[in-house]
Amino acid sequence: MLLQPKNWAVFQHYKDRCPPWIKLHRDILNDRVFMCLPLASKALAPLLWLLASESKDGTFDGSLDELVFRLHITPKDYQDGVKPLIDKGFFVVASGVLAECYQDAIPETERETETKRETKREVATVVATPVGVSDSVWQDFVKHRRAKKAQVTQTVIDGIAKQAQIAGWSLDDALREVVLRNWQSFKAEWVKPDQQGMSKTGQINQKVISGLTRGLIGGDNNVRLLGN
């Protein structure tokens, strides 16, 4: 890819030679567009002008490999500095395809694009707040699933709702329990033992009360009331 400074031919007083130096006009300080460029672009511009002075028409090899070698810069320096200069018109592409030149120089941009795509896919998979579930519980559950890198889909919610119904829980309580216990999902069998324990305790207490009642009614001498 060949680059050329903007209006190069207009400002050349000596057209038949390649000067060993260039003039840098003071008015560049008053150029609002130039002064708003990234610092990397403002630092790189004079070096590119020097490269342009090596040829009579001001064109020079502006490819990534060439500038990394000639100017001792990194691909990231190239990305941060050269592209804004081209975008703002300080250098024009004399020949070649700009996209080909920048393909290897913008891995960060590609990663950002991929991240945006993943975010869009993630948003698309998140279902609306289910009926009967509070907004706070739902938001906590969604964040919890994301932290575990697990999707929030309707299939997932339907499965938890079914297990919650088997356990005799509401979906709101089940989702809250998932967050509190740091679970990824919810299974009825995970909470049934507690309920069964409570049921057994209730049955034992009922048997004790029934025994006491029968003892009092039948005059069982083994039954003693407190205080007697």
C-alpha positions in Angstrom: 0.0 0.0 0.0 1.4 3.4 -1.0 0.6 6.5 1.1 1.1 10.1 0.2 0.7 13.3 2.3 -2.3 15.4 1.6 -1.6 18.1 -1.0 2.0 17.0 -1.3 2.6 18.4 -4.8 1.1 21.8 -3.9 3.7 22.5 -1.2 6.8 21.3 -3.1 9.0 24.2 -4.3 11.7 21.9 -5.5 10.1 19.2 -7.6 13.2 17.6 -9.1 15.0 16.5 -6.0 14.5 14.6 -2.8 15.4 17.0 0.0 17.3 15.7 3.1 15.1 17.7 5.3 11.5 19.0 5.4 9.8 22.2 6.6 7.3 21.9 9.4 5.0 25.0 9.4 4.1 26.6 12.7 0.5 26.8 11.6 0.1 23.1 12.4 -0.3 24.2 16.0 -3.5 26.0 15.0 -4.9 23.1 13.0 -7.7 21.9 15.3 -8.2 18.6 13.5 -4.5 17.8 13.8 -4.3 18.8 17.4 -7.3 16.6 18.2 -5.5 13.5 16.8 -4.3 10.8 19.2 -0.8 11.5 20.6 0.5 8.5 18.6 -0.7 10.0 15.4 0.9 13.4 16.1 4.2 11.8 17.0 4.1 9.6 13.9 3.1 12.2 11.3 6.6 14.0 11.0 8.3 10.6 10.5 5.8 9.8 7.7 6.5 13.2 6.1 10.2 12.4 6.2 9.5 9.1 4.4 7.5 11.0 1.8 10.5 13.3 1.1 12.5 10.3 -0.1 10.5 10.2 -3.3 9.8 12.9 -5.8 6.0 12.4 -5.8 5.8 11.9 -2.0 4.6 8.4 -2.1 6.0 5.8 0.2 5.4 2.2 1.3 2.9 2.5 4.1 2.4 -1.2 4.7 2.5 -2.6 8.2 5.7 -4.6 7.7 7.6 -1.7 6.1 6.7 0.9 8.7 7.3 -1.4 11.6 10.8 -2.0 10.2 11.7 1.6 9.0 10.3 3.4 12.0 11.0 0.8 14.7 7.4 0.8 15.9 5.1 -2.0 17.1 2.0 -3.1 15.2 -0.1 -1.4 17.9 1.8 1.9 17.3 1.0 1.5 13.7 -2.7 0.9 14.4 -3.0 3.8 16.9 -1.0 6.2 14.8 -1.4 5.6 11.1 -5.1 5.0 10.8 -6.3 8.2 12.4 -4.0 10.2 10.0 -5.6 8.5 7.0 -9.1 8.8 8.4 -8.7 12.5 9.0 -7.2 13.1 5.5 -3.6 14.0 6.4 -2.4 11.0 4.3 -4.1 9.5 1.3 -3.9 6.0 0.0 -2.2 6.3 -3.4 -2.5 2.6 -4.2 -3.4 -0.7 -2.6 -6.3 -1.7 -0.3 -6.3 -0.3 3.1 -8.2 -3.2 4.7 -5.5 -5.7 3.6 -2.9 -3.6 5.3 -4.7 -3.4 8.6 -5.9 -6.9 8.8 -2.9 -8.1 10.9 -2.5 -4.9 12.8 -5.8 -4.8 14.7 -6.2 -7.9 16.8 -7.6 -5.8 19.6 -10.4 -4.5 17.3 -11.2 -7.9 16.2 -11.4 -9.1 19.8 -13.7 -6.2 20.6 -16.0 -7.1 17.7 -16.1 -10.7 18.8 -16.9 -9.6 22.3 -19.8 -7.5 21.1 -21.1 -10.5 19.1 -20.9 -12.7 22.1 -22.6 -10.0 24.2 -25.4 -9.9 21.6 -25.8 -13.6 21.6 -25.8 -13.6 25.4 -28.5 -11.0 25.6 -30.6 -12.9 23.1 -30.5 -16.0 25.2 -31.7 -14.3 28.4 -35.4 -14.7 28.8 -37.9 -12.3 30.3 -38.6 -12.3 34.1 -40.8 -15.3 34.7 -44.3 -14.7 36.2 -44.2 -14.8 40.0 -40.5 -14.1 40.2 -39.5 -10.7 41.7 -37.2 -8.5 39.7 -34.5 -8.5 42.3 -34.4 -12.3 42.5 -34.4 -12.6 38.8 -31.5 -10.1 38.3 -29.5 -11.9 41.0 -30.1 -15.2 39.3 -29.1 -14.0 35.9 -25.9 -12.5 37.2 -25.2 -15.7 39.1 -25.6 -17.8 36.0 -23.4 -15.5 34.0 -20.7 -15.7 36.7 -20.8 -19.4 36.2 -20.7 -19.0 32.4 -24.0 -20.7 32.1 -26.8 -19.5 29.8 -30.2 -18.4 30.9 -32.6 -19.9 28.5 -36.3 -20.8 28.6 -35.4 -24.5 28.7 -33.3 -23.9 31.9 -36.1 -22.0 33.6 -38.7 -24.6 32.6 -36.5 -27.3 34.1 -36.0 -25.4 37.4 -39.7 -24.6 37.6 -40.6 -28.3 37.1 -38.1 -29.3 39.9 -39.5 -26.6 42.2 -43.0 -27.9 41.7 -41.9 -31.4 42.6 -40.3 -30.1 45.8 -43.4 -28.0 46.6 -41.5 -24.7 46.1 -42.3 -21.6 44.2 -40.1 -20.7 41.3 -39.1 -17.5 43.1 -37.9 -19.4 46.2 -36.1 -21.9 44.0 -34.2 -19.3 42.1 -33.3 -17.5 45.4 -32.0 -20.8 46.8 -29.8 -21.3 43.7 -28.2 -17.9 44.4 -27.9 -18.3 48.1 -26.4 -21.8 48.0 -24.2 -21.0 45.0 -25.8 -23.7 42.9 -25.9 -23.7 39.1 -29.4 -25.1 38.9 -32.1 -26.6 41.2 -33.1 -30.2 41.9 -36.0 -31.3 44.1 -33.9 -34.0 45.6 -31.4 -31.4 46.9 -34.0 -30.0 49.3 -36.3 -33.0 49.9 -34.1 -34.5 52.7 -34.7 -31.4 54.8 -38.4 -31.6 54.2 -38.5 -35.3 54.9 -36.5 -34.7 58.2 -39.1 -32.1 59.2 -41.9 -34.5 58.4 -40.4 -37.3 60.4 -39.8 -35.0 63.3 -43.4 -33.9 63.1 -44.6 -37.5 63.1 -42.4 -38.3 66.1 -43.8 -35.3 68.0 -47.3 -36.3 67.1 -46.7 -39.8 68.5 -45.4 -38.3 71.7 -48.4 -36.1 72.1 -50.8 -38.9 71.3 -49.0 -41.1 73.9 -49.2 -38.4 76.5 -52.9 -37.9 75.8 -53.6 -41.6 76.1 -51.7 -41.8 79.3 -53.6 -38.9 80.9 -56.9 -40.2 79.8 -56.1 -43.9 80.8 -54.5 -42.9 84.1 -51.1 -44.3 83.1 -49.0 -44.0 86.3 -45.9 -43.5 84.2 -47.1 -40.2 83.0 -46.2 -37.3 85.3 -47.2 -33.7 84.8 -44.6 -31.1 85.5 -45.0 -29.7 88.9 -46.6 -32.8 90.4 
